[in-house]
Amino acid sequence: MIGGPVAGRYATALYDIASQQEGLPKHKNMVDRIESELKAIEGILKDNPDLQKLLYHPQITPAAKKDLLDQLFKEKISKVTGNFLALLVDRRRETHFLDIVAEFVALANTGRNIVTAKVTTAVAMNDREKGELNQVLARLTGKKMETSYLVDPSLIGGVVVRIGDKFIDGSIKTRLATLKERLKAIS
C-alpha cells in the first residue's frame, strides 16, 4: 500500500461505498465522481498550505474543522464525500487525507483495469514513440495504461519503466555501471 494501513483501510471503505452506490440509478459513475472530488480537494490543500495547516492542527476542534470544510465545499461535493471528510475529522485521520486519495485512485484504476506506469528517458519522446511504448506496455500487462513521462539526461540513453512495484531498467547508465562492476571483479 502506498500510504500505509490507515490510508488503505479508509480508501477501501470509501471505494466500497462508492461502488455500491453506482448500482443505484441516480448515482451512476459514483467512483469517478468521488475520485474527481477527492483530487480537487487534494489540489486545494496542496495549493493552500495555510488551509492544510489549519485542517491538520491538533488543537483545532473537530467541530471547527467540519464547519470550515462545510463552508468551503457545501454544494460542491457529493454527500458521500462530505460525510467521508467529516468522518476523517471525527476520527482525527485528516492528516492521512493525501495518502487516502492516492490509495482511492489506485483502487479506482484497478477496478477500471488501468495500471499506471512511469517512464523515464534520457531525451524527450515524441507522441508516436509514446504511443508505441504504451501499446507494448499494454500488451505486456494485459491492461490499459496510464503513463507519465519524465526526462533524465543522466540516463545517457535507453529507458526506465516503473509499473507498480515492477521496475525495468534498460538505461545505458545502468549497463555501464554493471559493466564497471564486472570489470572490477575480473581485476
C-alpha distance (Angstrom), angle and dihedral (degrees) to the residues before:
residue distance angle dihedral
M1 . . .
I2 3.76 . .
G3 3.81 99.0 .
G4 3.75 101.8 28.6
P5 3.77 133.8 -105.4
V6 3.82 97.3 -53.6
A7 3.80 93.7 52.7
G8 3.78 90.7 43.8
R9 3.81 94.0 52.9
Y10 3.79 94.8 47.8
A11 3.80 94.0 43.2
T12 3.80 91.2 49.0
A13 3.80 92.0 49.6
L14 3.81 91.9 49.5
Y15 3.80 91.8 45.6
D16 3.81 91.0 50.7
I17 3.82 90.9 51.2
A18 3.81 91.9 47.6
S19 3.81 91.6 47.7
Q20 3.79 92.2 50.6
Q21 3.81 91.2 48.7
E22 3.81 91.4 53.5
G23 3.79 89.1 72.0
L24 3.80 90.6 63.5
P25 3.83 116.2 89.1
K26 3.81 97.8 -123.7
H27 3.81 94.0 43.7
K28 3.81 102.6 61.3
N29 3.81 114.6 153.4
M30 3.81 91.8 13.2
V31 3.81 92.8 152.3
D32 3.82 90.0 54.4
R33 3.80 91.7 46.1
I34 3.80 94.6 49.5
E35 3.80 91.0 45.0
S36 3.80 89.9 52.4
E37 3.81 91.8 48.0
L38 3.81 93.1 47.9
K39 3.81 91.3 49.7
A40 3.81 90.7 49.0
I41 3.81 91.7 51.2
E42 3.80 89.8 45.4
G43 3.82 89.5 53.5
I44 3.79 91.6 49.7
L45 3.80 91.5 50.6
K46 3.79 92.8 47.6
D47 3.82 91.7 47.9
N48 3.82 93.0 47.7
P49 3.80 110.8 48.2
D50 3.81 91.2 174.1
L51 3.79 90.4 58.1
Q52 3.78 89.7 48.0
K53 3.83 91.4 51.0
L54 3.79 90.2 49.1
L55 3.78 93.2 49.1
Y56 3.80 93.0 46.2
H57 3.84 96.7 42.6
P58 3.81 109.3 119.1
Q59 3.82 95.6 -148.6
I60 3.79 95.7 57.0
T61 3.78 109.4 93.1
P62 3.79 120.7 -114.4
A63 3.82 88.9 -121.5
A64 3.81 91.3 57.1
K65 3.81 91.3 47.1
K66 3.81 92.2 49.5
D67 3.82 90.6 49.0
L68 3.80 89.5 52.1
L69 3.81 92.3 48.9
D70 3.79 90.3 46.9
Q71 3.82 91.5 52.0
L72 3.80 92.0 47.9
F73 3.79 100.5 43.3
K74 3.82 108.9 20.7
E75 3.82 110.1 130.7
K76 3.83 89.4 7.6
I77 3.80 100.0 78.6
S78 3.78 134.7 41.8
K79 3.78 121.5 -94.4
V80 3.81 89.2 -112.7
T81 3.81 92.6 56.9
G82 3.81 92.1 43.3
N83 3.80 91.8 51.0
F84 3.78 90.3 46.6
L85 3.82 91.9 53.7
A86 3.81 89.8 48.9
L87 3.81 90.1 50.4
L88 3.81 90.9 51.9
V89 3.80 90.6 51.8
D90 3.81 93.3 45.6
R91 3.80 90.9 51.0
R92 3.83 91.9 42.1
R93 3.79 91.9 -120.1
E94 3.81 97.5 123.4
T95 3.80 90.7 111.1
H96 3.81 87.6 66.5
F97 3.80 93.0 56.2
L98 3.82 97.6 106.0
D99 3.81 91.6 49.1
I100 3.80 90.4 47.0
V101 3.80 90.2 53.7
A102 3.82 90.8 51.8
E103 3.82 90.8 49.2
F104 3.82 92.3 46.9
V105 3.81 91.4 51.3
A106 3.82 89.9 49.2
L107 3.83 90.8 51.1
A108 3.80 91.8 47.0
N109 3.81 90.9 50.0
T110 3.79 91.0 49.2
G111 3.79 89.1 51.8
R112 3.80 90.0 51.3
N113 3.83 91.3 47.1
I114 3.80 90.6 -115.1
V115 3.77 123.4 141.1
T116 3.79 124.0 -166.8
A117 3.76 122.7 -133.5
K118 3.79 132.2 -171.9
V119 3.77 113.7 -151.6
T120 3.79 120.5 -167.3
T121 3.80 121.4 -170.4
A122 3.79 135.4 174.1
V123 3.81 91.7 -122.1
A124 3.79 131.5 25.0
M125 3.79 115.7 -87.1
N126 3.80 121.5 -133.2
D127 3.81 121.7 -126.1
R128 3.81 93.8 -97.9
E129 3.82 92.3 52.8
K130 3.81 90.9 47.0
G131 3.80 90.7 50.7
E132 3.80 92.8 49.5
L133 3.81 92.0 47.9
N134 3.82 90.4 48.3
Q135 3.81 89.8 52.9
V136 3.81 91.8 50.3
L137 3.81 92.1 47.9
A138 3.82 91.3 47.1
R139 3.81 90.1 52.3
L140 3.81 91.7 48.1
T141 3.80 94.6 49.0
G142 3.79 99.6 32.0
K143 3.81 88.5 -134.3
K144 3.78 139.6 98.6
M145 3.79 111.9 -89.9
E146 3.78 129.3 -131.5
T147 3.78 102.6 -171.6
S148 3.79 132.3 -173.3
Y149 3.79 120.7 -165.9
L150 3.79 129.7 -146.4
V151 3.79 132.0 -179.6
D152 3.82 120.4 -138.7
P153 3.82 113.0 172.4
S154 3.83 90.4 -166.4
L155 3.82 88.5 75.3
I156 3.83 87.2 72.5
G157 3.81 89.8 -154.9
G158 3.78 142.7 -20.5
V159 3.78 128.6 53.0
V160 3.80 139.9 -79.3
V161 3.81 117.6 -154.3
R162 3.80 126.8 -170.1
I163 3.80 116.9 -170.0
G164 3.78 110.2 176.2
D165 3.78 105.5 -56.9
K166 3.82 93.7 -17.6
F167 3.77 118.5 100.3
I168 3.81 125.8 -166.2
D169 3.80 113.9 -172.3
G170 3.79 113.2 -170.5
S171 3.80 95.6 154.6
I172 3.77 123.9 134.0
K173 3.81 88.7 -133.7
T174 3.82 90.7 63.6
R175 3.79 93.0 42.7
L176 3.81 90.0 53.1
A177 3.82 91.4 48.1
T178 3.83 89.9 50.5
L179 3.78 91.3 48.4
K180 3.82 90.2 49.3
E181 3.84 91.0 52.7
R182 3.81 91.3 48.7
L183 3.80 91.4 50.5
K184 3.80 90.5 49.5
A185 3.80 89.9 51.6
I186 3.79 91.1 52.7
S187 3.80 95.7 51.4
